Amino acid sequence: MNMRFDDSLPAMAKVLIEELGAASLEAGMAVRDISGRLAFFIADTLQPQHMDHIRHRLAATLGPYARSDRVLAGATDLGADRILNDPGSLTLDVGGMRIRLLDRRLVGADWLRRPAPIAPLPPRFVFASLKGGVGRSTALAVAAAALAAKGRRVLAIDLDMEAPGLGAMLLDEGTVPEFGVVDALVENGFAPLDDTFLADLVGPSALADRHGRIDVLPAFGRRSLAHPGDVLAKLARAYAEDLRPDGTLATLLDQVRELVDRLADPRRYDAILVDARAGLHETTASAILGLGAYVFLFGLDEPQTFQGYEFLLAHLARLTAPNGASEWLERLTMVQGRAPLDDDLRAAFADRCGELFERAGLTRSKGQSTEVRLPAEPFHDVPWDNDSTNPLTDDELLPWDDLSLRRPLAILDDPRYSNFAPARRRDLLQEAVYRSTFGSFVDQVLEVVGV
């Protein structure tokens, strides 16, 4: 049988556990290079004959997925100490065998970063989805307007540089700022961004309607709109790593986090709302993992939603040590877009979401297997706590044991919000109008902000 990507790591683990035992497998380190080929570094010193024997077994078993130069290395080999102690490794459970893995990637490296702890005030909210057309940006606009109506100050950031829409939705021609996110990510590679440049990134939205304030950092500013021929050239550089003055590299996640940190002044804003790029692009990793935010994962009740999020959640399960995921899981909420009025259909969606988290290994239900399945990579454009002393309603919790996940929210299918253009239909941002459609979603945002 031909060896395939999904089979290669389990096959390596099987050979090593037969030859070395479980303890040596867990103490060593598997390394997967950018092409997908594997090597293993042993934490012990073996006899040369035994090393040769294992090398031949690994090469024969893995076929094209074995590193041709060094499929097996010992603890005293060049570079072994650094690799064996690399803090960026993942510990995986592969068919009951635990193995540490360093996953080298040419692209998608930010997906290997562990979720950042919750950011300091003001709270941050990331609006993410696997594809467009699920109501993500509309929900952000409604949440921003709801906060502003309560007198709160909001910064909305458009990180969807491939398909921007937030700027056009929330700004008019006269309030678009000079620069946008793409300019910030290009210019910070040449020099630190000063306060004047940061001020030129943000434009005020008239949708605040004299109550609070809604400021907007669009993906593209007036410079890009005036010079559209330069946009693709800027995009090509915006995703690049930056070399810091101290010689370290800043990935896209680092750059986005530093930009948001600079703007997230609690004296200026009460909430930061971030529109992430649809799909599982590198910019999505920076938003979901890097900002210490409350994350809303939008999707429709369709097979593509559950398949795509299973890929994402199975991967996220690898980034956290056993029993260490609860803090960031409590900030993660699935949102059903264009949800039906039928309560049973919405409940079925919620149940399928719960099963999704269980299969990914992110819950601790009784009898739950800890095995994390290994979907093919790379990815492309694609508190639940039943406390008997303080029982919660079904609207607040899913009836499962030992979970720390928020129940999925539903935003109802409302034709009034199709092709949403708030500048022309400001009445749709009034609470009396949006509550029947967005009520539970907005309430959760307001609760976190403390309204």
C-alpha positions as CSV (number, residue, x, y, z in Angstrom):
1,M,0.0,0.0,0.0
2,N,1.3,3.5,-0.9
3,M,2.2,5.6,2.2
4,R,0.1,8.8,2.4
5,F,0.5,11.9,4.5
6,D,-2.2,10.9,7.0
7,D,-0.6,7.5,7.5
8,S,3.0,8.6,7.9
9,L,3.2,9.8,11.5
10,P,1.2,6.8,13.0
11,A,3.4,4.5,10.9
12,M,6.5,6.1,12.3
13,A,5.2,5.9,15.9
14,K,4.3,2.2,15.5
15,V,7.8,1.3,14.4
16,L,9.4,3.3,17.1
17,I,7.2,1.9,19.9
18,E,8.0,-1.7,18.7
19,E,11.7,-1.0,18.7
20,L,12.1,1.4,21.6
21,G,9.0,1.3,23.8
22,A,6.5,3.9,24.8
23,A,8.8,5.8,27.2
24,S,11.5,6.4,24.5
25,L,8.9,7.4,22.0
26,E,7.5,10.1,24.3
27,A,10.9,11.3,25.3
28,G,12.1,11.7,21.7
29,M,11.0,14.2,19.0
30,A,9.5,13.6,15.6
31,V,10.4,16.4,13.0
32,R,8.3,16.9,9.9
33,D,10.0,19.1,7.3
34,I,8.2,21.6,5.0
35,S,7.7,18.9,2.4
36,G,6.1,16.5,4.9
37,R,9.0,14.1,5.3
38,L,9.7,12.7,8.8
39,A,12.7,12.2,11.0
40,F,13.0,11.1,14.7
41,F,15.5,12.3,17.3
42,I,16.0,9.8,20.1
43,A,16.7,11.1,23.6
44,D,19.0,8.1,24.4
45,T,22.2,6.7,22.9
46,L,21.8,3.4,21.2
47,Q,24.3,0.9,19.8
48,P,25.2,1.7,16.1
49,Q,23.8,-1.7,15.0
50,H,20.4,-1.0,16.6
51,M,20.3,2.6,15.1
52,D,21.0,1.2,11.6
53,H,18.3,-1.4,12.1
54,I,15.7,1.2,13.1
55,R,16.8,3.5,10.2
56,H,16.2,0.7,7.7
57,R,12.8,-0.1,9.2
58,L,11.7,3.5,9.1
59,A,12.9,4.1,5.6
60,A,11.1,0.9,4.4
61,T,7.9,1.7,6.3
62,L,7.7,5.4,5.4
63,G,8.8,5.3,1.8
64,P,8.8,8.8,0.3
65,Y,7.8,10.2,3.7
66,A,11.2,9.3,5.3
67,R,13.9,11.9,5.4
68,S,16.6,10.6,3.0
69,D,19.5,12.4,4.8
70,R,18.7,11.5,8.4
71,V,15.6,9.6,9.2
72,L,16.9,8.8,12.7
73,A,19.3,10.7,15.0
74,G,20.7,10.1,18.4
75,A,20.9,12.4,21.4
76,T,24.6,13.3,20.7
77,D,24.1,14.1,17.0
78,L,24.5,17.6,15.8
79,G,21.5,19.8,16.7
80,A,19.7,17.0,18.7
81,D,19.8,18.9,22.0
82,R,18.1,22.0,20.5
83,I,15.4,19.9,18.8
84,L,14.7,17.7,21.8
85,N,14.1,20.8,23.9
86,D,12.2,22.9,21.4
87,P,9.3,24.6,23.2
88,G,7.3,24.7,19.9
89,S,6.6,21.0,19.8
90,L,3.1,19.5,19.9
91,T,2.3,16.4,21.9
92,L,-0.1,14.2,19.9
93,D,-2.0,11.0,20.7
94,V,-1.8,8.8,17.6
95,G,-3.9,5.7,18.0
96,G,-3.0,5.5,21.7
97,M,0.7,6.3,21.1
98,R,1.9,9.6,22.4
99,I,4.5,11.4,20.3
100,R,6.1,14.9,20.3
101,L,6.2,16.6,16.9
102,L,8.0,19.6,15.5
103,D,6.0,20.6,12.4
104,R,8.1,22.8,10.1
105,R,6.0,24.7,7.6
106,L,6.7,27.1,4.8
107,V,3.2,28.6,5.2
108,G,0.7,28.2,8.0
109,A,3.3,28.4,10.9
110,D,1.1,30.7,12.9
111,W,-1.4,27.9,13.2
112,L,1.2,26.2,15.5
113,R,1.0,29.0,18.0
114,R,-0.8,28.2,21.2
115,P,-3.9,30.4,21.9
116,A,-2.9,33.6,23.7
117,P,-4.3,34.1,27.2
118,I,-7.2,36.6,27.5
119,A,-6.1,40.1,26.7
120,P,-6.3,43.0,29.1
121,L,-9.2,45.4,28.8
122,P,-10.8,46.5,26.6
123,P,-12.3,43.0,25.7
124,R,-11.7,41.8,22.1
125,F,-14.1,39.9,19.9
126,V,-13.1,38.0,16.8
127,F,-15.8,37.3,14.2
128,A,-14.6,34.3,12.1
129,S,-16.1,31.9,9.5
130,L,-15.1,29.3,7.0
131,K,-16.7,31.2,4.1
132,G,-18.5,34.4,3.4
133,G,-22.2,34.9,3.3
134,V,-22.9,33.7,6.8
135,G,-23.7,37.1,8.3
136,R,-20.4,37.6,10.1
137,S,-19.8,41.2,9.2
138,T,-23.5,42.1,9.6
139,A,-23.4,40.7,13.1
140,L,-20.3,42.8,13.9
141,A,-22.0,46.0,12.6
142,V,-25.1,45.3,14.7
143,A,-22.9,44.6,17.8
144,A,-21.0,47.8,17.3
145,A,-24.2,49.8,17.0
146,A,-25.6,48.2,20.1
147,L,-22.6,49.0,22.1
148,A,-22.5,52.6,20.8
149,A,-26.2,53.0,21.6
150,K,-25.3,52.2,25.2
151,G,-22.7,55.0,25.2
152,R,-19.7,52.7,24.6
153,R,-16.7,53.4,22.4
154,V,-15.9,50.7,19.8
155,L,-13.0,50.1,17.5
156,A,-13.9,47.8,14.5
157,I,-11.0,46.3,12.6
158,D,-11.2,44.6,9.2
159,L,-8.5,41.9,8.9
160,D,-10.2,40.4,5.8
161,M,-7.7,41.9,3.3
162,E,-8.6,39.5,0.5
163,A,-12.3,40.3,0.6
164,P,-12.7,43.6,2.6
165,G,-16.2,44.8,3.4
166,L,-16.3,46.3,6.9
167,G,-14.9,49.7,5.8
168,A,-17.5,50.2,3.1
169,M,-20.2,49.0,5.5
170,L,-19.3,51.4,8.3
171,L,-17.6,54.3,6.7
172,D,-18.6,56.8,4.1
173,E,-16.4,58.4,1.4
174,G,-15.5,61.3,3.7
175,T,-14.5,59.3,6.7
176,V,-12.2,56.6,5.2
177,P,-8.8,57.1,6.8
178,E,-5.6,57.7,4.9
179,F,-4.2,54.1,5.5
180,G,-5.6,50.7,6.3
181,V,-4.4,47.4,7.9
182,V,-2.5,46.4,4.7
183,D,-0.5,49.7,4.9
184,A,0.3,49.0,8.6
185,L,1.6,45.5,7.9
186,V,3.8,46.8,5.0
187,E,5.2,50.0,6.7
188,N,6.1,48.3,10.0
189,G,8.7,46.3,8.1
190,F,10.6,49.5,7.4
191,A,10.2,51.4,10.7
192,P,8.1,51.3,13.9
193,L,4.7,52.8,13.4
194,D,4.5,56.2,15.1
195,D,1.4,57.8,16.7
196,T,0.7,60.0,13.7
197,F,0.5,57.0,11.4
198,L,-1.7,55.1,13.9
199,A,-4.1,58.1,13.9
200,D,-4.3,58.0,10.1
201,L,-5.4,54.3,10.3
202,V,-8.7,55.0,12.0
203,G,-11.9,56.8,10.7
204,P,-15.1,57.6,12.6
205,S,-18.4,55.9,11.6
206,A,-21.6,58.0,11.5
207,L,-23.5,54.9,12.7
208,A,-22.7,55.8,16.3
209,D,-25.5,58.3,16.0
210,R,-24.3,60.8,18.7
211,H,-24.3,58.2,21.5
212,G,-21.1,56.3,21.9
213,R,-18.4,56.1,19.3
214,I,-17.6,53.6,16.5
215,D,-14.1,54.0,15.0
216,V,-13.1,51.8,12.0
217,L,-9.7,50.5,10.9
218,P,-10.5,49.3,7.4
219,A,-8.4,46.8,5.4
220,F,-7.6,49.6,2.8
221,G,-7.5,53.3,3.3
222,R,-7.7,56.2,0.9
223,R,-4.2,55.7,-0.5
224,S,-5.1,52.2,-1.7
225,L,-8.4,53.3,-3.1
226,A,-6.6,56.1,-5.0
227,H,-3.9,53.7,-6.2
228,P,-5.6,50.3,-6.9
229,G,-2.8,49.1,-9.0
230,D,-0.5,48.9,-6.0
231,V,-2.9,46.9,-3.8
232,L,-1.8,43.4,-4.9
233,A,1.9,44.4,-4.5
234,K,1.2,45.6,-0.9
235,L,-0.8,42.4,-0.2
236,A,2.2,40.3,-1.3
237,R,4.3,42.1,1.3
238,A,1.7,42.4,4.1
239,Y,1.8,38.6,4.9
240,A,5.7,38.5,5.0
241,E,7.6,38.0,8.2
242,D,9.4,41.1,9.5
243,L,13.0,41.2,10.9
244,R,13.0,43.0,14.2
245,P,16.0,45.2,15.3
246,D,17.0,42.4,17.8
247,G,17.3,39.9,15.0
248,T,14.2,38.0,15.8
249,L,11.4,37.4,13.2
250,A,7.8,38.7,13.7
251,T,5.3,36.5,12.0
252,L,2.0,37.9,10.7
253,L,0.4,36.9,14.1
254,D,3.0,38.9,16.0
255,Q,2.5,41.9,13.7
256,V,-1.3,41.8,14.0
257,R,-1.2,41.4,17.7
258,E,1.3,44.3,18.1
259,L,-0.9,46.5,16.0
260,V,-4.1,45.7,18.0
261,D,-2.2,46.1,21.3
262,R,-1.1,49.6,20.2
263,L,-4.7,50.7,19.4
264,A,-6.5,48.9,22.3
265,D,-6.2,51.7,24.8
266,P,-8.9,51.2,27.5
267,R,-9.0,55.0,28.0
268,R,-10.1,55.3,24.4
269,Y,-12.2,52.1,23.7
270,D,-14.5,49.9,25.6
271,A,-14.5,47.0,23.0
272,I,-12.5,45.9,20.0
273,L,-14.4,44.0,17.3
274,V,-12.2,42.2,14.7
275,D,-13.6,40.9,11.4
276,A,-11.3,37.9,10.5
277,R,-10.7,36.6,7.0
278,A,-13.0,33.8,5.9
279,G,-11.4,30.4,5.7
280,L,-8.3,29.1,7.4
281,H,-5.7,31.4,6.0
282,E,-2.7,32.7,8.0
283,T,-4.5,35.9,8.9
284,T,-7.3,33.8,10.5
285,A,-4.7,32.2,12.8
286,S,-3.5,35.7,13.9
287,A,-7.1,36.6,14.9
288,I,-8.3,33.3,16.4
289,L,-5.1,32.4,18.3
290,G,-3.1,35.6,18.7
291,L,-5.4,38.3,20.1
292,G,-6.6,36.9,23.4
293,A,-10.1,37.5,22.2
294,Y,-13.6,36.1,22.6
295,V,-14.0,34.2,19.3
296,F,-17.3,33.7,17.4
297,L,-17.2,30.9,14.8
298,F,-20.0,31.5,12.3
299,G,-21.5,28.9,10.1
300,L,-24.7,27.6,8.4
301,D,-26.4,24.3,9.2
302,E,-24.8,22.5,6.3
303,P,-22.2,19.7,5.9
304,Q,-19.4,22.1,4.8
305,T,-19.6,23.9,8.2
306,F,-19.1,20.8,10.3
307,Q,-16.4,19.4,8.0
308,G,-14.4,22.6,8.0
309,Y,-14.7,23.2,11.7
310,E,-13.8,19.6,12.5
311,F,-10.5,20.3,10.7
312,L,-10.0,23.5,12.8
313,L,-11.0,22.1,16.1
314,A,-9.0,18.9,15.7
315,H,-6.0,21.0,15.1
316,L,-6.7,23.4,18.0
317,A,-6.9,20.3,20.3
318,R,-3.2,19.7,19.6
319,L,-2.2,23.1,20.8
320,T,-3.2,22.6,24.4
321,A,-1.8,20.2,27.0
322,P,-4.4,17.7,28.4
323,N,-6.9,19.5,30.7
324,G,-5.4,22.8,29.8
325,A,-7.8,24.1,27.2
326,S,-10.7,25.4,29.4
327,E,-9.6,29.0,29.6
328,W,-9.7,29.7,25.9
329,L,-12.5,27.3,25.2
330,E,-14.7,29.4,27.5
331,R,-14.1,32.3,25.0
332,L,-15.1,30.3,22.0
333,T,-18.7,30.3,20.7
334,M,-20.3,28.7,17.7
335,V,-22.8,30.9,15.9
336,Q,-25.5,29.6,13.6
337,G,-26.1,32.1,10.9
338,R,-29.4,32.3,9.0
339,A,-30.9,30.1,11.6
340,P,-34.5,28.8,11.2
341,L,-37.4,29.8,13.5
342,D,-37.9,26.1,14.4
343,D,-36.5,25.5,17.9
344,D,-35.9,21.8,17.2
345,L,-33.8,22.6,14.2
346,R,-31.7,25.1,16.1
347,A,-31.3,22.6,18.9
348,A,-30.1,19.9,16.4
349,F,-27.4,22.4,15.2
350,A,-26.3,22.9,18.8
351,D,-26.1,19.2,19.4
352,R,-24.0,18.7,16.3
353,C,-21.6,21.4,17.4
354,G,-21.2,19.6,20.7
355,E,-20.5,16.4,19.0
356,L,-17.9,18.2,16.9
357,F,-16.0,19.4,20.0
358,E,-16.2,15.9,21.5
359,R,-14.7,14.3,18.3
360,A,-12.0,16.8,18.3
361,G,-11.0,15.9,21.8
362,L,-11.8,19.3,23.3
363,T,-14.2,18.0,25.9
364,R,-13.9,15.8,28.9
365,S,-17.1,13.8,28.8
366,K,-17.1,10.4,30.5
367,G,-15.7,7.8,28.2
368,Q,-14.3,10.4,25.9
369,S,-11.3,9.1,23.9
370,T,-8.2,11.4,24.1
371,E,-7.1,10.5,20.6
372,V,-6.8,13.4,18.3
373,R,-7.4,12.5,14.6
374,L,-5.0,13.7,12.0
375,P,-6.7,15.5,9.1
376,A,-4.6,16.2,6.0
377,E,-2.7,19.4,5.9
378,P,-2.1,22.2,5.1
379,F,-5.5,23.9,5.6
380,H,-6.7,26.0,2.7
381,D,-9.6,28.3,1.9
382,V,-11.8,26.4,4.1
383,P,-19.5,28.0,30.4
384,W,-21.1,24.5,29.8
385,D,-21.0,23.3,33.4
386,N,-24.0,21.5,34.9
387,D,-23.8,22.7,38.5
388,S,-26.6,21.0,40.4
389,T,-26.5,23.7,43.1
390,N,-27.1,26.4,40.5
391,P,-28.9,24.8,37.5
392,L,-28.9,26.7,34.3
393,T,-31.5,26.6,31.5
394,D,-31.1,24.8,28.2
395,D,-30.6,28.2,26.6
396,E,-27.5,28.7,28.6
397,L,-25.9,25.2,28.6
398,L,-25.9,22.1,26.6
399,P,-26.8,19.0,28.7
400,W,-23.4,17.3,28.7
401,D,-21.1,16.5,31.6
402,D,-17.8,18.2,32.4
403,L,-17.8,20.7,29.5
404,S,-16.7,24.3,29.7
405,L,-18.1,25.5,26.3
406,R,-20.6,28.2,25.6
407,R,-23.8,27.0,24.0
408,P,-24.0,27.9,20.3
409,L,-25.9,31.1,19.5
410,A,-28.4,31.5,16.8
411,I,-28.9,34.5,14.5
412,L,-32.2,34.1,12.8
413,D,-32.7,34.2,9.0
414,D,-34.1,37.7,8.4
415,P,-34.4,38.9,4.8
416,R,-34.2,42.5,6.0
417,Y,-30.5,42.0,6.6
418,S,-29.7,40.5,3.2
419,N,-27.2,42.7,1.3
420,F,-27.0,44.8,4.5
421,A,-26.2,48.4,3.9
422,P,-26.5,50.2,7.3
423,A,-25.9,53.7,5.9
424,R,-29.1,53.3,3.9
425,R,-31.1,51.4,6.5
426,R,-30.1,52.8,9.9
427,D,-33.5,51.6,11.3
428,L,-32.1,48.0,11.1
429,L,-29.6,49.0,13.8
430,Q,-32.2,50.1,16.3
431,E,-32.7,47.6,19.2
432,A,-36.5,47.3,18.7
433,V,-35.7,46.1,15.1
434,Y,-32.6,43.9,15.5
435,R,-33.5,42.2,18.9
436,S,-35.8,39.5,17.4
437,T,-32.9,38.5,15.0
438,F,-29.7,39.2,16.9
439,G,-30.9,39.4,20.5
440,S,-29.0,36.5,22.2
441,F,-25.9,37.3,20.2
442,V,-25.8,41.0,21.2
443,D,-26.7,40.1,24.8
444,Q,-23.5,38.0,25.1
445,V,-21.3,40.8,23.7
446,L,-22.9,43.3,26.1
447,E,-22.5,41.0,29.0
448,V,-18.7,40.6,28.4
449,V,-18.3,44.3,28.0
450,G,-20.2,44.9,31.2
451,V,-23.1,46.8,29.8
